[in-house]
Amino acid sequence: MDRETPTPPGWIEKWATVAAAQAVIEPMGAPDGFYAEVAEAPGAWSYGDTEVEALSVLHSVLVGWAALKLADGDTDIPVIGGVSLHHR
């Protein structure tokens, strides 16, 4: 049986950083701030008063998104920027 080993410490943060760097950030219309998302992580999105805030919040969202998917045993977390959260 082929089993995955646990994700090494720090890899979720690394994955989220790489993923957030590829985010699409769009203005929501004044004075509503900015919306940020990563297409490869459906359902993981954020908003903030500034682009920087939206991106910072998105990073936190991506960490939680990936951690929850790993805890649930999901195998559809995408490899982003060469960083994979699935280790054999």
Biopython code that builds the backbone (N, CA, C, O; Angstrom):
import numpy as np
from Bio.PDB.StructureBuilder import StructureBuilder

atoms = [
    (1, "MET", "N", (0.844, -1.184, 0.000)),
    (1, "MET", "CA", (0.000, 0.000, 0.000)),
    (1, "MET", "C", (0.885, 1.242, 0.000)),
    (1, "MET", "O", (1.823, 1.343, 0.791)),
    (2, "ASP", "N", (0.586, 2.177, -0.882)),
    (2, "ASP", "CA", (1.352, 3.405, -1.023)),
    (2, "ASP", "C", (0.759, 4.461, -0.096)),
    (2, "ASP", "O", (-0.367, 4.913, -0.303)),
    (3, "ARG", "N", (1.515, 4.852, 0.919)),
    (3, "ARG", "CA", (0.997, 5.826, 1.883)),
    (3, "ARG", "C", (1.805, 7.100, 1.821)),
    (3, "ARG", "O", (3.011, 7.088, 1.578)),
    (4, "GLU", "N", (1.118, 8.185, 2.044)),
    (4, "GLU", "CA", (1.791, 9.476, 2.114)),
    (4, "GLU", "C", (2.359, 9.689, 3.505)),
    (4, "GLU", "O", (1.775, 9.277, 4.508)),
    (5, "THR", "N", (3.510, 10.342, 3.540)),
    (5, "THR", "CA", (4.074, 10.725, 4.827)),
    (5, "THR", "C", (3.514, 12.093, 5.192)),
    (5, "THR", "O", (3.059, 12.826, 4.314)),
    (6, "PRO", "N", (3.539, 12.442, 6.455)),
    (6, "PRO", "CA", (3.017, 13.757, 6.851)),
    (6, "PRO", "C", (3.765, 14.890, 6.143)),
    (6, "PRO", "O", (4.950, 14.773, 5.828)),
    (7, "THR", "N", (3.062, 15.960, 5.907)),
    (7, "THR", "CA", (3.668, 17.145, 5.292)),
    (7, "THR", "C", (4.689, 17.725, 6.260)),
    (7, "THR", "O", (4.373, 17.970, 7.424)),
    (8, "PRO", "N", (5.920, 17.947, 5.783)),
    (8, "PRO", "CA", (6.949, 18.492, 6.673)),
    (8, "PRO", "C", (6.548, 19.850, 7.245)),
    (8, "PRO", "O", (5.847, 20.622, 6.591)),
    (9, "PRO", "N", (6.993, 20.137, 8.463)),
    (9, "PRO", "CA", (6.676, 21.436, 9.076)),
    (9, "PRO", "C", (7.146, 22.590, 8.185)),
    (9, "PRO", "O", (8.225, 22.541, 7.594)),
    (10, "GLY", "N", (6.329, 23.601, 8.107)),
    (10, "GLY", "CA", (6.681, 24.781, 7.337)),
    (10, "GLY", "C", (6.283, 24.721, 5.871)),
    (10, "GLY", "O", (6.295, 25.745, 5.189)),
    (11, "TRP", "N", (5.930, 23.534, 5.370)),
    (11, "TRP", "CA", (5.596, 23.425, 3.949)),
    (11, "TRP", "C", (4.258, 24.065, 3.619)),
    (11, "TRP", "O", (4.083, 24.580, 2.515)),
    (12, "ILE", "N", (3.320, 24.047, 4.537)),
    (12, "ILE", "CA", (2.040, 24.712, 4.261)),
    (12, "ILE", "C", (2.281, 26.212, 4.121)),
    (12, "ILE", "O", (1.743, 26.844, 3.212)),
    (13, "GLU", "N", (3.084, 26.782, 5.013)),
    (13, "GLU", "CA", (3.419, 28.211, 4.923)),
    (13, "GLU", "C", (4.133, 28.515, 3.613)),
    (13, "GLU", "O", (3.830, 29.509, 2.953)),
    (14, "LYS", "N", (5.079, 27.661, 3.238)),
    (14, "LYS", "CA", (5.818, 27.865, 1.993)),
    (14, "LYS", "C", (4.865, 27.796, 0.805)),
    (14, "LYS", "O", (4.919, 28.644, -0.085)),
    (15, "TRP", "N", (3.989, 26.787, 0.788)),
    (15, "TRP", "CA", (3.017, 26.633, -0.299)),
    (15, "TRP", "C", (2.118, 27.863, -0.365)),
    (15, "TRP", "O", (1.878, 28.389, -1.451)),
    (16, "ALA", "N", (1.619, 28.331, 0.778)),
    (16, "ALA", "CA", (0.728, 29.493, 0.812)),
    (16, "ALA", "C", (1.434, 30.751, 0.318)),
    (16, "ALA", "O", (0.821, 31.576, -0.359)),
    (17, "THR", "N", (2.701, 30.907, 0.646)),
    (17, "THR", "CA", (3.465, 32.066, 0.189)),
    (17, "THR", "C", (3.614, 32.047, -1.327)),
    (17, "THR", "O", (3.427, 33.071, -1.984)),
    (18, "VAL", "N", (3.950, 30.888, -1.880)),
    (18, "VAL", "CA", (4.093, 30.758, -3.330)),
    (18, "VAL", "C", (2.745, 30.973, -4.012)),
    (18, "VAL", "O", (2.670, 31.652, -5.036)),
    (19, "ALA", "N", (1.688, 30.402, -3.454)),
    (19, "ALA", "CA", (0.350, 30.548, -4.032)),
    (19, "ALA", "C", (-0.106, 32.002, -3.986)),
    (19, "ALA", "O", (-0.636, 32.514, -4.972)),
    (20, "ALA", "N", (0.093, 32.670, -2.855)),
    (20, "ALA", "CA", (-0.334, 34.065, -2.717)),
    (20, "ALA", "C", (0.408, 34.968, -3.703)),
    (20, "ALA", "O", (-0.138, 35.973, -4.160)),
    (21, "ALA", "N", (1.638, 34.614, -4.025)),
    (21, "ALA", "CA", (2.410, 35.408, -4.981)),
    (21, "ALA", "C", (1.790, 35.347, -6.379)),
    (21, "ALA", "O", (2.073, 36.202, -7.219)),
    (22, "GLN", "N", (0.949, 34.348, -6.632)),
    (22, "GLN", "CA", (0.289, 34.207, -7.929)),
    (22, "GLN", "C", (-1.160, 34.700, -7.892)),
    (22, "GLN", "O", (-1.918, 34.479, -8.837)),
    (23, "ALA", "N", (-1.532, 35.350, -6.829)),
    (23, "ALA", "CA", (-2.923, 35.794, -6.659)),
    (23, "ALA", "C", (-3.310, 36.861, -7.668)),
    (23, "ALA", "O", (-2.491, 37.653, -8.134)),
    (24, "VAL", "N", (-4.575, 36.842, -7.976)),
    (24, "VAL", "CA", (-5.181, 37.911, -8.768)),
    (24, "VAL", "C", (-5.841, 38.851, -7.761)),
    (24, "VAL", "O", (-6.655, 38.425, -6.942)),
    (25, "ILE", "N", (-5.486, 40.120, -7.831)),
    (25, "ILE", "CA", (-6.052, 41.114, -6.918)),
    (25, "ILE", "C", (-6.806, 42.137, -7.761)),
    (25, "ILE", "O", (-6.262, 42.709, -8.706)),
    (26, "GLU", "N", (-8.063, 42.352, -7.403)),
    (26, "GLU", "CA", (-8.895, 43.271, -8.172)),
    (26, "GLU", "C", (-9.575, 44.272, -7.249)),
    (26, "GLU", "O", (-9.978, 43.928, -6.138)),
    (27, "PRO", "N", (-9.700, 45.511, -7.712)),
    (27, "PRO", "CA", (-10.441, 46.493, -6.906)),
    (27, "PRO", "C", (-11.916, 46.127, -6.882)),
    (27, "PRO", "O", (-12.475, 45.662, -7.876)),
    (28, "MET", "N", (-12.535, 46.345, -5.730)),
    (28, "MET", "CA", (-13.954, 46.055, -5.574)),
    (28, "MET", "C", (-14.787, 47.303, -5.813)),
    (28, "MET", "O", (-16.015, 47.242, -5.752)),
    (29, "GLY", "N", (-14.160, 48.405, -6.077)),
    (29, "GLY", "CA", (-14.886, 49.660, -6.277)),
    (29, "GLY", "C", (-14.832, 50.501, -5.022)),
    (29, "GLY", "O", (-15.168, 50.032, -3.935)),
    (30, "ALA", "N", (-14.416, 51.723, -5.168)),
    (30, "ALA", "CA", (-14.267, 52.618, -4.027)),
    (30, "ALA", "C", (-15.592, 52.796, -3.309)),
    (30, "ALA", "O", (-16.620, 52.934, -3.971)),
    (31, "PRO", "N", (-15.611, 52.797, -2.047)),
    (31, "PRO", "CA", (-14.497, 52.620, -1.114)),
    (31, "PRO", "C", (-14.397, 51.189, -0.599)),
    (31, "PRO", "O", (-13.985, 50.976, 0.541)),
    (32, "ASP", "N", (-14.759, 50.221, -1.404)),
    (32, "ASP", "CA", (-14.900, 48.844, -0.932)),
    (32, "ASP", "C", (-13.617, 48.033, -0.821)),
    (32, "ASP", "O", (-13.662, 46.927, -0.284)),
    (33, "GLY", "N", (-12.507, 48.506, -1.285)),
    (33, "GLY", "CA", (-11.256, 47.792, -1.117)),
    (33, "GLY", "C", (-10.919, 46.861, -2.268)),
    (33, "GLY", "O", (-11.259, 47.119, -3.423)),
    (34, "PHE", "N", (-10.232, 45.759, -1.922)),
    (34, "PHE", "CA", (-9.695, 44.853, -2.927)),
    (34, "PHE", "C", (-10.044, 43.402, -2.606)),
    (34, "PHE", "O", (-10.149, 43.007, -1.445)),
    (35, "TYR", "N", (-10.220, 42.626, -3.669)),
    (35, "TYR", "CA", (-10.550, 41.212, -3.610)),
    (35, "TYR", "C", (-9.339, 40.446, -4.132)),
    (35, "TYR", "O", (-8.743, 40.852, -5.130)),
    (36, "ALA", "N", (-8.958, 39.339, -3.475)),
    (36, "ALA", "CA", (-7.809, 38.542, -3.916)),
    (36, "ALA", "C", (-8.180, 37.065, -3.913)),
    (36, "ALA", "O", (-8.882, 36.584, -3.023)),
    (37, "GLU", "N", (-7.689, 36.350, -4.935)),
    (37, "GLU", "CA", (-7.928, 34.915, -5.007)),
    (37, "GLU", "C", (-6.823, 34.242, -5.811)),
    (37, "GLU", "O", (-6.093, 34.880, -6.569)),
    (38, "VAL", "N", (-6.727, 32.939, -5.619)),
    (38, "VAL", "CA", (-5.834, 32.093, -6.398)),
    (38, "VAL", "C", (-6.733, 31.065, -7.073)),
    (38, "VAL", "O", (-7.397, 30.281, -6.396)),
    (39, "ALA", "N", (-6.757, 31.062, -8.387)),
    (39, "ALA", "CA", (-7.675, 30.204, -9.133)),
    (39, "ALA", "C", (-7.493, 28.716, -8.807)),
    (39, "ALA", "O", (-8.462, 27.956, -8.817)),
    (40, "GLU", "N", (-6.275, 28.307, -8.524)),
    (40, "GLU", "CA", (-5.991, 26.897, -8.244)),
    (40, "GLU", "C", (-6.502, 26.440, -6.880)),
    (40, "GLU", "O", (-6.496, 25.246, -6.582)),
    (41, "ALA", "N", (-6.942, 27.380, -6.056)),
    (41, "ALA", "CA", (-7.445, 27.064, -4.712)),
    (41, "ALA", "C", (-8.895, 27.537, -4.610)),
    (41, "ALA", "O", (-9.177, 28.546, -3.963)),
    (42, "PRO", "N", (-9.813, 26.811, -5.249)),
    (42, "PRO", "CA", (-11.210, 27.253, -5.263)),
    (42, "PRO", "C", (-11.792, 27.428, -3.858)),
    (42, "PRO", "O", (-11.656, 26.562, -2.993)),
    (43, "GLY", "N", (-12.430, 28.550, -3.667)),
    (43, "GLY", "CA", (-13.042, 28.845, -2.377)),
    (43, "GLY", "C", (-12.141, 29.611, -1.435)),
    (43, "GLY", "O", (-12.595, 30.097, -0.399)),
    (44, "ALA", "N", (-10.863, 29.725, -1.780)),
    (44, "ALA", "CA", (-9.922, 30.480, -0.947)),
    (44, "ALA", "C", (-9.794, 31.878, -1.529)),
    (44, "ALA", "O", (-9.177, 32.064, -2.578)),
    (45, "TRP", "N", (-10.369, 32.851, -0.858)),
    (45, "TRP", "CA", (-10.340, 34.232, -1.329)),
    (45, "TRP", "C", (-10.336, 35.157, -0.122)),
    (45, "TRP", "O", (-10.590, 34.735, 1.006)),
    (46, "SER", "N", (-10.046, 36.414, -0.379)),
    (46, "SER", "CA", (-10.042, 37.385, 0.714)),
    (46, "SER", "C", (-10.349, 38.767, 0.157)),
    (46, "SER", "O", (-10.444, 38.978, -1.052)),
    (47, "TYR", "N", (-10.498, 39.687, 1.082)),
    (47, "TYR", "CA", (-10.619, 41.092, 0.697)),
    (47, "TYR", "C", (-9.981, 41.939, 1.779)),
    (47, "TYR", "O", (-9.796, 41.490, 2.910)),
    (48, "GLY", "N", (-9.649, 43.159, 1.422)),
    (48, "GLY", "CA", (-9.053, 44.076, 2.377)),
    (48, "GLY", "C", (-9.185, 45.498, 1.881)),
    (48, "GLY", "O", (-9.527, 45.731, 0.722)),
    (49, "ASP", "N", (-8.916, 46.438, 2.749)),
    (49, "ASP", "CA", (-9.003, 47.854, 2.384)),
    (49, "ASP", "C", (-7.941, 48.244, 1.363)),
    (49, "ASP", "O", (-8.138, 49.158, 0.562)),
    (50, "THR", "N", (-6.792, 47.525, 1.404)),
    (50, "THR", "CA", (-5.701, 47.795, 0.460)),
    (50, "THR", "C", (-5.311, 46.472, -0.206)),
    (50, "THR", "O", (-5.703, 45.397, 0.248)),
    (51, "GLU", "N", (-4.538, 46.569, -1.282)),
    (51, "GLU", "CA", (-4.045, 45.358, -1.938)),
    (51, "GLU", "C", (-3.167, 44.557, -0.987)),
    (51, "GLU", "O", (-3.247, 43.329, -0.949)),
    (52, "VAL", "N", (-2.337, 45.241, -0.228)),
    (52, "VAL", "CA", (-1.443, 44.573, 0.727)),
    (52, "VAL", "C", (-2.247, 43.813, 1.779)),
    (52, "VAL", "O", (-1.923, 42.673, 2.113)),
    (53, "GLU", "N", (-3.293, 44.450, 2.297)),
    (53, "GLU", "CA", (-4.128, 43.788, 3.294)),
    (53, "GLU", "C", (-4.838, 42.577, 2.693)),
    (53, "GLU", "O", (-4.885, 41.519, 3.320)),
    (54, "ALA", "N", (-5.385, 42.716, 1.501)),
    (54, "ALA", "CA", (-6.072, 41.603, 0.849)),
    (54, "ALA", "C", (-5.122, 40.429, 0.635)),
    (54, "ALA", "O", (-5.510, 39.275, 0.819)),
    (55, "LEU", "N", (-3.892, 40.715, 0.252)),
    (55, "LEU", "CA", (-2.902, 39.664, 0.027)),
    (55, "LEU", "C", (-2.468, 39.011, 1.328)),
    (55, "LEU", "O", (-2.277, 37.796, 1.375)),
    (56, "SER", "N", (-2.311, 39.790, 2.374)),
    (56, "SER", "CA", (-1.942, 39.252, 3.684)),
    (56, "SER", "C", (-3.034, 38.325, 4.224)),
    (56, "SER", "O", (-2.750, 37.240, 4.729)),
    (57, "VAL", "N", (-4.268, 38.765, 4.110)),
    (57, "VAL", "CA", (-5.387, 37.936, 4.563)),
    (57, "VAL", "C", (-5.475, 36.679, 3.707)),
    (57, "VAL", "O", (-5.747, 35.596, 4.226)),
    (58, "LEU", "N", (-5.246, 36.810, 2.396)),
    (58, "LEU", "CA", (-5.291, 35.649, 1.514)),
    (58, "LEU", "C", (-4.259, 34.609, 1.927)),
    (58, "LEU", "O", (-4.542, 33.411, 1.904)),
    (59, "HIS", "N", (-3.080, 35.051, 2.300)),
    (59, "HIS", "CA", (-2.054, 34.104, 2.749)),
    (59, "HIS", "C", (-2.573, 33.278, 3.920)),
    (59, "HIS", "O", (-2.424, 32.056, 3.936)),
    (60, "SER", "N", (-3.178, 33.935, 4.891)),
    (60, "SER", "CA", (-3.740, 33.223, 6.047)),
    (60, "SER", "C", (-4.850, 32.274, 5.628)),
    (60, "SER", "O", (-4.944, 31.157, 6.137)),
    (61, "VAL", "N", (-5.686, 32.714, 4.705)),
    (61, "VAL", "CA", (-6.773, 31.871, 4.201)),
    (61, "VAL", "C", (-6.201, 30.632, 3.515)),
    (61, "VAL", "O", (-6.704, 29.525, 3.711)),
    (62, "LEU", "N", (-5.153, 30.813, 2.712)),
    (62, "LEU", "CA", (-4.546, 29.684, 2.010)),
    (62, "LEU", "C", (-3.930, 28.675, 2.971)),
    (62, "LEU", "O", (-4.012, 27.469, 2.741)),
    (63, "VAL", "N", (-3.318, 29.158, 4.040)),
    (63, "VAL", "CA", (-2.769, 28.250, 5.058)),
    (63, "VAL", "C", (-3.893, 27.399, 5.647)),
    (63, "VAL", "O", (-3.767, 26.178, 5.743)),
    (64, "GLY", "N", (-4.980, 28.037, 6.038)),
    (64, "GLY", "CA", (-6.113, 27.306, 6.595)),
    (64, "GLY", "C", (-6.761, 26.376, 5.590)),
    (64, "GLY", "O", (-7.144, 25.257, 5.932)),
    (65, "TRP", "N", (-6.887, 26.833, 4.343)),
    (65, "TRP", "CA", (-7.493, 26.037, 3.268)),
    (65, "TRP", "C", (-6.700, 24.748, 3.069)),
    (65, "TRP", "O", (-7.275, 23.661, 3.023)),
    (66, "ALA", "N", (-5.381, 24.872, 2.952)),
    (66, "ALA", "CA", (-4.527, 23.709, 2.724)),
    (66, "ALA", "C", (-4.508, 22.789, 3.949)),
    (66, "ALA", "O", (-4.562, 21.568, 3.801)),
    (67, "ALA", "N", (-4.431, 23.355, 5.143)),
    (67, "ALA", "CA", (-4.401, 22.542, 6.364)),
    (67, "ALA", "C", (-5.686, 21.729, 6.508)),
    (67, "ALA", "O", (-5.647, 20.554, 6.871)),
    (68, "LEU", "N", (-6.804, 22.352, 6.225)),
    (68, "LEU", "CA", (-8.087, 21.647, 6.314)),
    (68, "LEU", "C", (-8.165, 20.529, 5.280)),
    (68, "LEU", "O", (-8.614, 19.426, 5.590)),
    (69, "LYS", "N", (-7.733, 20.808, 4.061)),
    (69, "LYS", "CA", (-7.763, 19.784, 3.017)),
    (69, "LYS", "C", (-6.856, 18.605, 3.389)),
    (69, "LYS", "O", (-7.229, 17.448, 3.192)),
    (70, "LEU", "N", (-5.679, 18.894, 3.920)),
    (70, "LEU", "CA", (-4.781, 17.824, 4.338)),
    (70, "LEU", "C", (-5.393, 17.015, 5.478)),
    (70, "LEU", "O", (-5.323, 15.786, 5.480)),
    (71, "ALA", "N", (-5.989, 17.702, 6.440)),
    (71, "ALA", "CA", (-6.614, 17.012, 7.576)),
    (71, "ALA", "C", (-7.757, 16.114, 7.120)),
    (71, "ALA", "O", (-8.008, 15.066, 7.716)),
    (72, "ASP", "N", (-8.451, 16.530, 6.057)),
    (72, "ASP", "CA", (-9.561, 15.733, 5.523)),
    (72, "ASP", "C", (-9.090, 14.629, 4.587)),
    (72, "ASP", "O", (-9.899, 13.828, 4.118)),
    (73, "GLY", "N", (-7.786, 14.580, 4.309)),
    (73, "GLY", "CA", (-7.251, 13.549, 3.420)),
    (73, "GLY", "C", (-7.450, 13.856, 1.945)),
    (73, "GLY", "O", (-7.293, 12.973, 1.101)),
    (74, "ASP", "N", (-7.791, 15.094, 1.628)),
    (74, "ASP", "CA", (-7.976, 15.470, 0.227)),
    (74, "ASP", "C", (-6.643, 15.384, -0.518)),
    (74, "ASP", "O", (-5.588, 15.707, 0.029)),
    (75, "THR", "N", (-6.710, 14.948, -1.759)),
    (75, "THR", "CA", (-5.503, 14.813, -2.567)),
    (75, "THR", "C", (-5.494, 15.795, -3.741)),
    (75, "THR", "O", (-4.638, 15.699, -4.621)),
    (76, "ASP", "N", (-6.426, 16.725, -3.759)),
    (76, "ASP", "CA", (-6.528, 17.643, -4.891)),
    (76, "ASP", "C", (-5.901, 19.019, -4.626)),
    (76, "ASP", "O", (-6.259, 20.000, -5.279)),
    (77, "ILE", "N", (-4.984, 19.091, -3.687)),
    (77, "ILE", "CA", (-4.274, 20.352, -3.457)),
    (77, "ILE", "C", (-3.260, 20.503, -4.590)),
    (77, "ILE", "O", (-2.409, 19.632, -4.770)),
    (78, "PRO", "N", (-3.337, 21.579, -5.345)),
    (78, "PRO", "CA", (-2.464, 21.714, -6.509)),
    (78, "PRO", "C", (-1.006, 21.982, -6.136)),
    (78, "PRO", "O", (-0.703, 22.583, -5.105)),
    (79, "VAL", "N", (-0.123, 21.516, -7.006)),
    (79, "VAL", "CA", (1.281, 21.897, -6.914)),
    (79, "VAL", "C", (1.353, 23.312, -7.487)),
    (79, "VAL", "O", (0.933, 23.547, -8.620)),
    (80, "ILE", "N", (1.878, 24.241, -6.715)),
    (80, "ILE", "CA", (1.965, 25.636, -7.166)),
    (80, "ILE", "C", (3.426, 26.074, -7.059)),
    (80, "ILE", "O", (4.055, 25.947, -6.009)),
    (81, "GLY", "N", (3.939, 26.585, -8.155)),
    (81, "GLY", "CA", (5.332, 27.057, -8.152)),
    (81, "GLY", "C", (6.313, 25.973, -7.785)),
    (81, "GLY", "O", (7.368, 26.255, -7.217)),
    (82, "GLY", "N", (5.981, 24.739, -8.102)),
    (82, "GLY", "CA", (6.853, 23.612, -7.790)),
    (82, "GLY", "C", (6.736, 23.109, -6.358)),
    (82, "GLY", "O", (7.438, 22.171, -5.981)),
    (83, "VAL", "N", (5.873, 23.705, -5.556)),
    (83, "VAL", "CA", (5.717, 23.294, -4.158)),
    (83, "VAL", "C", (4.499, 22.370, -4.046)),
    (83, "VAL", "O", (3.376, 22.750, -4.378)),
    (84, "SER", "N", (4.752, 21.158, -3.574)),
    (84, "SER", "CA", (3.694, 20.169, -3.391)),
    (84, "SER", "C", (3.526, 19.875, -1.905)),
    (84, "SER", "O", (4.502, 19.809, -1.158)),
    (85, "LEU", "N", (2.285, 19.700, -1.491)),
    (85, "LEU", "CA", (2.014, 19.333, -0.094)),
    (85, "LEU", "C", (1.792, 17.834, 0.059)),
    (85, "LEU", "O", (1.487, 17.364, 1.155)),
    (86, "HIS", "N", (1.940, 17.086, -1.015)),
    (86, "HIS", "CA", (1.765, 15.633, -0.973)),
    (86, "HIS", "C", (3.143, 14.989, -1.088)),
    (86, "HIS", "O", (3.829, 15.134, -2.100)),
    (87, "HIS", "N", (3.529, 14.285, -0.050)),
    (87, "HIS", "CA", (4.855, 13.660, 0.002)),
    (87, "HIS", "C", (4.690, 12.159, 0.163)),
    (87, "HIS", "O", (3.878, 11.687, 0.960)),
    (88, "ARG", "N", (5.458, 11.434, -0.590)),
    (88, "ARG", "CA", (5.410, 9.960, -0.540)),
    (88, "ARG", "C", (6.687, 9.456, 0.057)),
    (88, "ARG", "O", (6.868, 8.246, 0.196)),
]
sb = StructureBuilder()
sb.init_structure("model")
sb.init_model(0)
sb.init_chain("A")
sb.init_seg("    ")
for serial, (resi, resn, name, xyz) in enumerate(atoms, 1):
    if name == "N":
        sb.init_residue(resn, " ", resi, " ")
    sb.init_atom(name, np.array(xyz, "f"), 0.0, 1.0, " ", f" {name:<3s}", serial, name[0])
structure = sb.get_structure()
